[in-house]
């Protein structure tokens, strides 16, 4: 079966997050992975553009019931009409989840993945989740670059 990697991030992102997401998408496509994302702007648009530039397949799981405002770099568009509940569909579709940047929606995707305990979570930039004593929570793999983010998924030996 083809490896699928969910890439999550804010719909409005910084220039650095956009650059990082584009590179993550390109690297994933070069490895033959299908990229799954939320299908709109920001990090989602950048990862889609990066993957498509390398001939990759990108699946966009939309919160709306139609394709309005879907990113043009998507290969496959799935309009769900389930609002932010689509975050669970996105992360459950990945053999790993890469989080680029941070927002409330992105944090929910990270939390859903960690709660599921099924797929590795790699974080590139963004928010840091701390426990009640101020220590980083175990389980999230932190990357310093897009290349390291892809490597830390552990999907390619």
C-alpha positions as CSV (number, residue, x, y, z in Angstrom):
1,X,0.0,0.0,0.0
2,X,1.2,3.5,-0.7
3,X,2.5,5.5,2.2
4,X,0.2,8.4,3.2
5,X,1.4,11.3,5.3
6,X,-0.9,13.9,6.8
7,X,0.5,17.4,6.9
8,X,-1.2,19.9,9.1
9,X,-0.7,23.6,9.7
10,X,-2.5,26.9,9.9
11,X,-4.6,28.3,7.0
12,X,-2.7,31.6,7.6
13,X,1.0,31.0,8.0
14,X,4.3,32.8,8.1
15,X,6.7,33.0,5.2
16,X,9.0,30.5,7.0
17,X,6.1,28.0,7.6
18,X,5.1,28.4,3.9
19,X,8.7,27.6,2.8
20,X,9.0,24.7,5.2
21,X,5.6,23.2,4.1
22,X,6.4,23.5,0.4
23,X,9.7,21.6,1.0
24,X,8.0,19.0,3.1
25,X,5.5,18.4,0.3
26,X,8.3,18.1,-2.3
27,X,10.3,15.7,-0.2
28,X,7.3,13.5,0.5
29,X,6.4,13.4,-3.2
30,X,9.9,12.4,-4.1
31,X,9.6,9.4,-1.8
32,X,6.3,8.4,-3.4
33,X,4.1,9.3,-0.5
34,X,0.5,10.6,-0.9
35,X,0.1,13.9,1.0
36,X,-3.2,14.4,2.9
37,X,-4.1,17.8,4.1
38,X,-7.0,20.1,4.9
39,X,-7.2,21.4,1.3
40,X,-7.3,25.1,1.8
41,X,-4.7,27.9,2.1
42,X,-1.6,28.6,4.2
43,X,0.4,25.5,5.1
44,X,-2.1,23.3,3.3
45,X,-1.6,25.2,0.0
46,X,2.2,25.2,0.4
47,X,2.5,21.5,1.0
48,X,0.1,20.8,-1.9
49,X,2.2,23.0,-4.2
50,X,5.4,21.4,-3.1
51,X,4.1,17.9,-3.6
52,X,2.6,18.7,-7.0
53,X,5.9,20.3,-8.2
54,X,7.5,16.9,-7.7
55,X,4.7,15.0,-9.4
56,X,3.1,13.9,-6.2
57,X,-0.5,13.1,-5.3
58,X,-2.3,15.4,-2.8
59,X,-5.6,14.7,-1.2
60,X,-7.5,17.6,0.3
61,X,-10.1,16.7,3.0
62,X,-12.3,19.8,3.0
63,X,-14.5,21.0,5.9
64,X,-17.1,22.4,3.6
65,X,-19.7,20.3,1.6
66,X,-18.4,21.7,-1.7
67,X,-15.2,22.5,-3.4
68,X,-15.4,26.3,-3.0
69,X,-12.0,27.7,-2.0
70,X,-10.3,24.3,-2.4
71,X,-6.6,24.6,-3.3
72,X,-5.9,24.3,-7.0
73,X,-2.9,22.0,-6.4
74,X,-5.0,19.2,-5.0
75,X,-5.1,16.0,-7.0
76,X,-8.2,14.7,-5.1
77,X,-10.8,16.8,-3.3
78,X,-13.0,15.3,-0.7
79,X,-15.7,17.8,0.4
80,X,-17.0,16.5,3.7
81,X,-19.4,19.1,5.1
82,X,-18.4,18.1,8.6
83,X,-16.6,21.3,9.6
84,X,-13.5,20.9,11.8
85,X,-14.4,17.3,12.5
86,X,-12.6,16.8,9.2
87,X,-9.4,17.1,11.3
88,X,-9.9,13.6,12.5
89,X,-10.3,12.3,9.0
90,X,-7.0,14.1,7.9
91,X,-4.9,12.7,10.7
92,X,-6.4,9.2,10.7
93,X,-5.5,9.1,7.0
94,X,-1.8,9.4,7.7
95,X,0.8,6.7,8.4
96,X,2.5,9.7,10.1
97,X,1.5,13.3,10.8
98,X,3.8,16.2,10.2
99,X,2.7,19.5,11.8
100,X,4.1,22.7,10.4
101,X,3.5,25.8,12.4
102,X,0.8,26.3,14.9
103,X,-2.8,27.4,15.3
104,X,-5.9,26.1,17.3
105,X,-6.9,23.8,14.5
106,X,-3.4,22.5,14.1
107,X,-3.2,21.9,17.8
108,X,-6.4,19.9,17.6
109,X,-4.9,17.8,14.8
110,X,-1.7,17.1,16.9
111,X,-3.9,16.2,19.9
112,X,-6.1,13.9,17.9
113,X,-3.1,12.1,16.6
114,X,-1.4,11.8,19.9
115,X,-4.6,10.6,21.5
116,X,-5.0,7.9,18.8
117,X,-1.5,6.6,19.5
118,X,-1.3,5.0,16.1
119,X,0.9,7.3,14.0
120,X,4.1,9.1,14.7
121,X,3.8,12.9,15.1
122,X,6.6,15.2,13.9
123,X,6.5,18.9,14.6
124,X,8.3,21.5,12.6
125,X,8.1,24.9,14.4
126,X,4.8,26.1,15.9
127,X,3.5,25.7,19.3
128,X,5.0,23.6,22.1
129,X,2.7,21.7,24.4
130,X,4.0,21.5,28.0
131,X,2.8,19.4,30.9
132,X,1.7,21.0,34.2
133,X,5.3,21.3,35.4
134,X,6.4,23.1,32.2
135,X,8.2,20.1,30.7
136,X,7.6,19.1,27.0
137,X,5.2,16.3,26.6
138,X,6.7,13.0,25.4
139,X,5.9,11.5,22.1
140,X,6.1,14.5,19.7
141,X,9.2,14.3,17.6
142,X,10.7,17.8,17.0
143,X,12.4,18.6,13.7
144,X,14.7,21.5,12.9
145,X,14.2,21.3,9.1
146,X,11.8,19.9,6.5
147,X,14.3,17.1,5.6
148,X,14.6,16.1,9.3
149,X,10.8,16.2,9.6
150,X,10.4,13.7,6.8
151,X,13.1,11.5,8.3
152,X,11.7,11.6,11.8
153,X,8.4,10.0,10.5
154,X,10.4,6.7,10.5
155,X,8.5,5.6,7.3
156,X,11.6,5.2,5.1
157,X,14.6,3.2,6.4
